[in-house]
Amino acid sequence: MEDTSNITNSIIQTINTIFEKLFSSIDNNLYSILDNITFIGPDILKDKNFEKIFGTSTSNGILLIVNTLLLAIIIYFSIKLFLSNITYSPIERPYQFVFKLIIYGICMNFSFFIIEQFLTINQNFTLSIQELGKNLFNKDICFSTLITLINKNLSINTSSLDIFSLDGMIKGTLSISLLNLVFTYSFRYIMIKVFILLSPLAILSLCLNSTSWFFKIWIKNIFSLLFIQIIVAIILLILFSIDYSSSDLLSKFIYIGGIYALIKANSFVREFIGGISTNISQNVYNFKK
């Protein structure tokens, strides 16, 4: 019996050591990354390779493609106008088309600047919420500070972790959930870049009534992706506003509830304004919603 007990204790100790190293690695490496990929501002555009893909002028990158499409639209409308005089089919007035072509053509070629201002406004809203929390609670409203607060207030110490205890299970749940957040917001980060690259094409689509639906889908999706970080900042503000106690079991589950709310932030935004899902498990069909 004593040998069996020693073997059991040895296995438990080994398992605890493995999870100690895993959770310590997550704490030390991932949470600062999570702040960077969640709270997005105009800095996302300051990438030389990304600027090359987008286009630094009308003669290269995505801007070259959309300006070529602009010429194609002019040819298309000219042919359609010519045929309408033969078939007497209704068509948009030429002066209206020319007016839209000029306005949207200018906006299309200055879309990088427009997106930069849009990102700045969204970032300022997020920063105002974070600054409010910092003034009220004297803490930075971010993921790094939140995890430090959780480990301190709930007495969860990765250097003496018992995965088979309640605190150990809570720590495991929090670490796995936050790892899920890293994957989710990494996907969101990439999708924001994709929709930024599509911005000239989306603006160009407004030139024709038959293609304007593309802009409506684009603006809804990129707005929902950016609006998520405002919801995240509000959730973090609420989590920092609650008084916690290491001896209070309710506090521990409130923290888990808060992390779950952060995971579901995208779902909340989709319920309000629509947009795509950034959950890794979702399929392509959700892009249309």
Rosetta blueprint (number, residue, H / E / L):
1 M L
2 E H
3 D H
4 T H
5 S H
6 N H
7 I H
8 T H
9 N H
10 S H
11 I H
12 I H
13 Q H
14 T H
15 I H
16 N H
17 T H
18 I H
19 F H
20 E H
21 K H
22 L H
23 F H
24 S H
25 S H
26 I H
27 D H
28 N H
29 N H
30 L H
31 Y H
32 S H
33 I H
34 L H
35 D H
36 N H
37 I H
38 T H
39 F L
40 I L
41 G L
42 P H
43 D H
44 I H
45 L H
46 K L
47 D L
48 K H
49 N H
50 F H
51 E H
52 K H
53 I H
54 F H
55 G L
56 T L
57 S L
58 T L
59 S L
60 N L
61 G H
62 I H
63 L H
64 L H
65 I H
66 V H
67 N H
68 T H
69 L H
70 L H
71 L H
72 A H
73 I H
74 I H
75 I H
76 Y H
77 F H
78 S H
79 I H
80 K H
81 L H
82 F H
83 L H
84 S H
85 N H
86 I H
87 T H
88 Y L
89 S L
90 P L
91 I L
92 E L
93 R L
94 P H
95 Y H
96 Q H
97 F H
98 V H
99 F H
100 K H
101 L H
102 I H
103 I H
104 Y H
105 G H
106 I H
107 C H
108 M H
109 N H
110 F L
111 S H
112 F H
113 F H
114 I H
115 I H
116 E H
117 Q H
118 F H
119 L H
120 T H
121 I H
122 N H
123 Q H
124 N H
125 F H
126 T H
127 L H
128 S H
129 I H
130 Q H
131 E H
132 L H
133 G H
134 K H
135 N H
136 L H
137 F H
138 N L
139 K L
140 D L
141 I L
142 C L
143 F H
144 S H
145 T H
146 L H
147 I H
148 T H
149 L H
150 I H
151 N H
152 K H
153 N H
154 L L
155 S L
156 I L
157 N L
158 T H
159 S H
160 S H
161 L L
162 D L
163 I L
164 F L
165 S L
166 L H
167 D H
168 G H
169 M H
170 I H
171 K H
172 G H
173 T H
174 L H
175 S H
176 I H
177 S H
178 L H
179 L H
180 N H
181 L H
182 V H
183 F H
184 T H
185 Y H
186 S H
187 F H
188 R H
189 Y H
190 I H
191 M H
192 I H
193 K H
194 V H
195 F H
196 I H
197 L H
198 L L
199 S H
200 P H
201 L H
202 A H
203 I H
204 L H
205 S H
206 L H
207 C H
208 L L
209 N L
210 S L
211 T L
212 S H
213 W H
214 F H
215 F H
216 K H
217 I H
218 W H
219 I H
220 K H
221 N H
222 I H
223 F H
224 S H
225 L H
226 L H
227 F H
228 I H
229 Q H
230 I H
231 I H
232 V H
233 A H
234 I H
235 I H
236 L H
237 L H
238 I H
239 L H
240 F H
241 S H
242 I L
243 D L
244 Y L
245 S L
246 S L
247 S L
248 D L
249 L H
250 L H
251 S H
252 K H
253 F H
254 I H
255 Y H
256 I H
257 G H
258 G H
259 I H
260 Y H
261 A H
262 L H
263 I H
264 K L
265 A H
266 N H
267 S H
268 F H
269 V H
270 R H
271 E H
272 F H
273 I H
274 G L
275 G L
276 I L
277 S L
278 T L
279 N L
280 I L
281 S L
282 Q L
283 N L
284 V H
285 Y H
286 N H
287 F H
288 K H
289 K L
